[in-house]
C-alpha cells in the first residue's frame, strides 16, 4: 500500500510492478524510469512547431543511458554530446554521426580530434578554441557558440548566458572570429547559444533567439549556414503535489513558429533550426527510490535518515533543488498524522539533505521514499563518493514489465581501475 502516491498512481508509473517488489529485486537505492512517459515527452517537443527544418536535439548530459537514448532516437530526436564518453554512448545507441552535435567547453585538442574523427560537427565557444579546432580541421566545418547577453535559469549556477558566465563568444568579436576562419579556410556551418536551465516562461528564450537570428544576418557566410541552434533549458513542474503549472508549450510553439517561419521566409534561409531540451525530455520519466533506516529529533527538528545520499541524487545539495516526495509502506493507514520533516542521506556531511522542512505523513523505519522527477541530472550526476555503490537503473517498459538497463555497482567495479596493487 502507499502513504502518498497520487502522482505516480495517476500515471500507472510502475506498471505491473510495485516499488516494494522492485526494491526487493534490484536493491536500494534504485532509479526507475517509465518508457511511456519518456516517449510522451519526446512527442511533446517533436510535434512542437511546424517550422520547416526544426529539429529537437536531446542534451545527453541529462541522462545518457543507452537504452533511454535508443528510445529518444526512435521518437525522432537528434542528440548532442559534451564529452568523449557521451559521444561513445550516443553512437552505441544507434545515432549516426550526422545526427550528433559535439558541444565543447574548454576541451583539449585531443578531444576535438576524437570528435572530428567520428565525423560529427563540433561547436566551440572561445576564439582560442576556434583557432585550436581550425588547426585540426583545415578546410572543414565548425560551429561556434555565442553569448546572447541574456540569461535565465533556476539557479545562478545554471545560467549560461549574460555577462556573468564562462560561456560563448562575444558577438562584438565577430571580426576576429571571421579572420581566424578565413585563415584556415574553415566554413562556419552553425551558430548556437544557450541562456540557461529550467525556465518556465518562454519569453526570454524567444528574445534570445531573435538576438541569434540577427547575428546570423551579419555573417558574410550566411548562405553557407546549415544550423542555427537556440539551446535548451525548458523547465518541468517539480512541485507536483502543489499542482504547479506546466511550461506552456502551446503558447511557446505559436511564438516560436511566428519567429522562425517569418524570419526564414524573409531571408531565404533553408538550413536547420535546433532546440536542445534535456531536462524536459528525461526528468519526469524517472524517480529514485530509497529506504528509511532511521528517524530522530535533534532539538525540535525531526530528521528522516535514508540511503539517498548526494552521491545518489546531487541536485538538492548542488542547487538547493526541489524534488517532490512519495511514500510507500506496507499496511498503511488512512488519515495519518503529518509533520514537518527533513529527509537526509547517509553521507557524513551537513549538506546531505534531499528534502528540507517538508510537511509529510510521519515517516517510519522501513518506508520507501521516491524522489520524483529524477530522470534528468539524477543518475548522470551520481558518484561513488565515500566508495558507495551507484544504484541500478530499471525501465518500466510499455507492457508494464521491468527491465534492468544498468546493474548496480559492485565493490569489484570500484577496485577494477586500481593499478599495481
C-alpha positions in Angstrom: 0.0 0.0 0.0 1.0 3.6 -0.4 1.0 6.6 2.0 1.5 9.3 -0.6 1.4 8.2 -4.3 -1.3 10.1 -6.1 1.0 11.3 -8.8 2.6 8.0 -9.8 -0.7 6.2 -9.4 -2.3 8.6 -11.9 0.3 7.5 -14.5 0.4 3.8 -13.6 4.1 4.7 -13.3 5.2 1.3 -12.0 3.2 -0.7 -14.5 2.8 -4.3 -13.4 5.4 -3.8 -10.7 5.4 -2.2 -7.2 8.1 -0.1 -5.6 8.4 -2.7 -2.9 8.8 -5.5 -5.4 11.4 -3.5 -7.5 13.5 -2.8 -4.4 13.4 -6.5 -3.4 14.7 -7.5 -6.8 17.1 -4.7 -7.6 18.1 -3.3 -4.3 18.0 0.1 -2.6 18.5 2.8 -3.7 17.2 2.4 -7.2 16.5 4.5 -10.3 13.2 3.7 -12.1 12.2 5.0 -15.5 8.9 4.8 -17.3 9.1 4.3 -21.1 5.6 5.6 -21.8 6.3 8.9 -20.1 9.7 9.3 -21.8 8.1 8.8 -25.3 5.3 11.2 -24.4 7.8 14.0 -23.5 9.7 13.4 -26.8 6.5 13.7 -28.7 5.5 16.9 -26.9 8.6 18.5 -28.4 8.9 16.7 -31.8 5.4 18.0 -32.6 6.1 21.4 -31.0 6.4 23.6 -34.1 5.7 23.1 -37.8 8.5 25.3 -38.9 10.4 23.6 -41.7 13.8 22.4 -40.7 13.2 22.4 -36.9 14.8 19.6 -35.0 14.8 18.5 -31.3 18.4 17.9 -30.2 18.4 16.0 -26.9 21.0 17.1 -24.4 22.6 13.8 -23.4 24.1 15.1 -20.3 20.7 14.9 -18.7 20.7 11.2 -18.9 22.9 9.2 -21.2 21.8 5.6 -20.5 22.0 4.0 -24.0 18.6 2.3 -23.5 16.9 5.6 -23.0 18.9 7.2 -25.8 17.7 4.5 -28.2 14.1 5.3 -27.3 14.7 9.0 -27.7 16.2 8.3 -31.2 13.2 6.2 -32.1 11.0 9.2 -31.3 12.8 11.3 -33.8 15.1 13.4 -31.6 18.7 14.1 -32.6 21.3 14.2 -29.8 24.4 16.1 -28.6 27.5 15.1 -26.7 29.7 17.1 -24.4 32.4 14.6 -23.8 34.1 11.6 -25.5 32.0 9.3 -23.2 28.7 10.8 -24.2 29.7 10.6 -27.9 30.6 7.0 -27.4 27.2 6.2 -25.9 25.3 8.2 -28.5 26.9 6.2 -31.3 26.4 2.9 -29.3 22.7 3.9 -29.0 22.4 3.9 -32.8 22.9 7.6 -33.7 24.7 8.3 -36.9 27.5 11.0 -36.9 25.4 13.5 -38.8 22.7 13.2 -36.1 25.1 14.2 -33.3 26.4 17.6 -32.4 29.5 17.8 -30.2 29.3 20.8 -27.9 32.8 21.8 -26.5 33.7 23.9 -23.5 37.4 24.2 -22.6 38.5 20.9 -24.0 41.8 19.5 -25.2 42.9 19.3 -28.9 42.8 15.5 -28.5 39.2 15.6 -27.5 38.4 17.8 -30.5 40.3 15.4 -32.8 38.4 12.4 -31.4 35.1 14.1 -32.3 36.3 15.1 -35.8 37.5 11.5 -36.5 34.0 10.3 -35.6 32.6 12.6 -38.3 30.5 14.9 -36.1 30.1 18.7 -36.2 32.0 20.3 -33.4 30.9 23.5 -31.6 33.4 25.6 -29.6 32.9 28.8 -27.6 36.0 30.9 -27.5 38.3 32.4 -30.0 41.3 30.4 -28.7 39.3 27.2 -29.1 38.1 28.2 -32.5 41.7 28.5 -33.6 42.6 25.2 -32.0 39.8 23.4 -33.8 40.7 25.2 -37.1 44.2 23.9 -36.9 42.9 20.4 -36.7 40.2 20.8 -39.3 41.6 23.0 -42.1 39.1 23.4 -44.9 36.4 21.8 -42.8 33.4 23.0 -40.9 32.8 24.4 -37.5 30.0 25.6 -35.2 30.5 28.5 -32.8 28.6 29.2 -29.6 27.9 32.9 -29.0 26.8 34.7 -25.8 23.5 36.4 -26.4 23.8 38.7 -23.4 20.6 37.2 -22.0 20.5 34.6 -19.2 17.8 32.6 -17.4 17.5 29.6 -15.0 16.5 28.3 -11.6 20.0 28.9 -10.1 22.9 31.2 -10.8 24.9 28.0 -11.3 22.9 27.1 -14.4 22.5 30.5 -16.1 24.7 30.2 -19.2 24.1 33.5 -21.0 24.9 37.1 -20.0 27.9 38.8 -18.6 28.4 36.6 -15.5 29.0 33.3 -17.2 32.0 31.5 -18.7 30.2 30.5 -22.0 30.2 31.8 -25.5 32.0 34.2 -27.9 31.0 37.9 -27.5 29.3 38.9 -30.8 31.4 42.0 -30.8 34.4 39.8 -31.5 32.8 38.6 -34.8 35.5 40.2 -37.0 38.3 38.4 -35.1 36.4 35.1 -35.4 35.9 35.5 -39.2 39.6 36.3 -39.6 40.6 33.0 -38.0 38.1 31.0 -40.1 39.4 32.7 -43.3 43.0 32.0 -42.4 42.3 28.2 -42.1 39.7 28.0 -44.9 37.1 26.8 -42.4 33.4 27.2 -43.0 31.1 28.5 -40.3 28.4 25.8 -40.7 26.5 26.5 -37.5 25.9 29.0 -34.7 24.4 28.4 -31.3 23.8 29.7 -27.8 22.2 28.7 -24.5 20.7 31.1 -22.0 20.2 28.7 -19.0 18.3 25.9 -17.5 14.8 25.3 -16.1 12.9 28.4 -17.2 9.1 28.1 -17.1 8.3 31.1 -19.3 9.3 31.2 -23.0 9.7 35.0 -23.5 13.4 35.1 -22.6 14.1 32.2 -24.9 12.3 33.9 -27.9 14.1 37.2 -27.1 17.5 35.4 -27.1 16.6 33.5 -30.3 16.0 36.8 -32.1 19.4 38.0 -31.0 21.0 34.9 -32.6 18.9 35.4 -35.7 20.1 39.0 -36.0 23.7 37.8 -35.6 23.2 35.2 -38.4 22.3 38.1 -40.8 25.7 39.8 -40.0 27.6 36.8 -41.2 29.2 37.2 -44.7 29.0 33.4 -45.0 25.2 33.4 -44.2 24.4 31.4 -47.3 26.6 28.6 -46.0 25.0 28.4 -42.6 23.5 25.0 -42.1 22.3 25.1 -38.4 21.1 27.7 -36.0 20.8 26.2 -32.6 18.9 28.1 -29.8 19.9 25.8 -26.9 17.6 24.4 -24.3 16.5 24.9 -20.7 12.8 24.0 -20.9 11.5 23.6 -17.4 9.2 21.0 -15.9 6.9 21.3 -12.9 8.9 19.9 -9.9 6.2 20.8 -7.4 3.8 18.0 -8.4 1.8 18.0 -5.2 1.2 21.7 -5.4 -0.2 21.3 -8.9 2.5 23.6 -10.4 1.6 24.6 -13.9 3.4 23.1 -16.8 5.6 25.0 -19.3 3.1 26.5 -21.7 4.1 24.7 -24.9 1.1 25.8 -26.9 1.9 29.5 -26.5 5.6 28.9 -26.9 5.0 26.9 -30.1 3.0 29.8 -31.5 5.6 32.4 -30.7 8.4 30.1 -31.9 6.7 29.3 -35.2 5.9 33.0 -35.9 9.5 34.0 -35.2 11.3 31.3 -37.2 8.9 30.8 -40.1 8.7 34.5 -40.8 12.5 35.0 -40.5 13.4 32.0 -42.7 11.0 33.2 -45.4 12.1 36.8 -45.3 15.8 35.9 -45.5 15.6 32.8 -47.7 17.1 30.5 -45.1 16.9 26.8 -45.9 19.0 25.4 -43.1 18.1 23.7 -39.9 16.9 25.1 -36.5 17.8 23.2 -33.4 16.2 23.2 -29.9 18.2 21.5 -27.1 15.9 20.2 -24.4 17.4 17.7 -22.0 15.6 18.0 -18.7 12.1 18.3 -20.3 12.6 15.0 -22.1 14.2 13.0 -19.3 13.2 14.4 -15.9 9.6 13.2 -15.5 10.2 9.7 -16.7 12.4 8.9 -13.7 12.2 8.5 -10.0 14.8 7.4 -7.5 13.7 5.1 -4.7 15.3 4.8 -1.3 14.7 3.3 2.1 14.2 4.9 5.5 16.7 3.5 8.0 16.5 6.0 10.8 14.3 8.7 12.3 15.2 11.1 15.1 14.7 14.6 16.5 17.6 16.9 17.1 16.4 19.8 19.3 12.9 20.2 17.9 13.8 19.2 14.3 12.7 15.8 13.0 15.1 14.1 10.7 14.4 11.1 8.4 17.6 9.2 7.5 17.7 7.4 4.2 20.2 5.8 1.8 19.6 8.6 -0.7 22.8 10.5 -0.1 24.0 13.2 -2.5 26.2 10.5 -4.2 22.8 9.2 -5.5 20.9 12.4 -6.1 23.1 15.5 -6.2 20.8 18.3 -7.3 19.4 19.3 -3.9 22.9 19.7 -2.5 24.3 21.4 -5.6 21.4 23.8 -6.4 19.0 23.6 -3.4 16.7 21.9 -5.9 13.2 20.7 -5.1 12.0 17.2 -5.8 8.6 16.1 -4.6 8.3 13.1 -2.3 6.2 10.0 -2.4 6.0 7.4 0.4 5.2 3.7 0.1 4.5 1.5 3.1 3.0 -1.9 3.7 -0.1 -1.8 5.9 -0.5 2.0 5.5 -3.4 3.6 7.4 -5.6 6.4 6.4 -5.6 9.9 8.0 -2.1 9.6 9.1 -0.5 12.5 11.1 1.5 15.0 9.1 4.6 16.7 10.4 7.4 19.0 9.1 10.4 16.7 8.5 13.8 16.9 6.8 14.8 14.0 4.7 18.6 13.4 4.7 21.0 10.9 3.2 23.8 8.7 4.6 26.8 10.9 3.7 28.7 12.3 6.6 28.2 16.0 5.6 25.7 18.6 6.8 24.8 19.4 3.2 23.5 15.9 2.6 19.8 17.0 2.6 17.4 15.8 -0.2 14.1 17.4 1.1 14.2 20.2 3.7 11.3 21.1 6.1 8.6 19.2 4.2 5.2 18.7 5.6 4.6 15.0 5.0 2.9 12.0 6.7 5.2 10.9 9.5 7.9 8.6 8.0 8.9 5.4 9.7 11.8 3.0 9.6 11.4 0.7 6.6 9.3 3.1 4.5 10.2 3.5 0.8 10.6 7.1 -0.4 10.6 8.2 -4.0 12.1 11.4 -5.2 10.1 12.4 -8.2 11.4 13.9 -11.5 14.8 12.4 -11.1 15.3 11.2 -14.7 17.4 14.2 -15.6 20.6 15.0 -13.8 19.9 12.2 -11.4 22.0 9.1 -12.2 24.1 11.1 -14.6 25.5 13.2 -11.7 25.7 10.2 -9.3 29.1 9.1 -8.0 31.0 6.6 -5.8 31.7 9.3 -3.2 32.7 7.6 0.1 33.0 4.5 -2.1 29.3 3.8 -2.1 27.8 1.9 -4.9 25.8 3.6 -7.6 22.3 2.3 -7.9 20.9 0.1 -10.6 18.6 1.6 -13.3 15.4 -0.1 -14.2 13.0 0.7 -17.1 9.2 0.1 -16.8 8.5 -0.9 -20.4 5.4 -0.2 -22.4 3.9 -3.6 -21.4 4.4 -2.7 -17.7 7.2 -5.1 -17.1 10.6 -4.1 -15.6 13.9 -4.4 -17.4 17.2 -3.7 -15.8 19.1 -1.3 -18.0 22.1 -0.8 -15.8 23.1 -3.2 -13.0 24.1 -1.9 -9.5 27.8 -1.3 -9.0 29.9 -3.9 -7.2 32.9 -3.4 -5.0 34.9 -5.1 -7.7 33.9 -2.3 -10.1 35.3 0.3 -7.7 38.6 -1.6 -7.4 38.9 -2.5 -11.1 40.7 0.6 -12.1 43.3 0.5 -9.3 46.7 -0.4 -10.7 49.8 -2.2 -9.4 48.2 -3.1 -6.0 
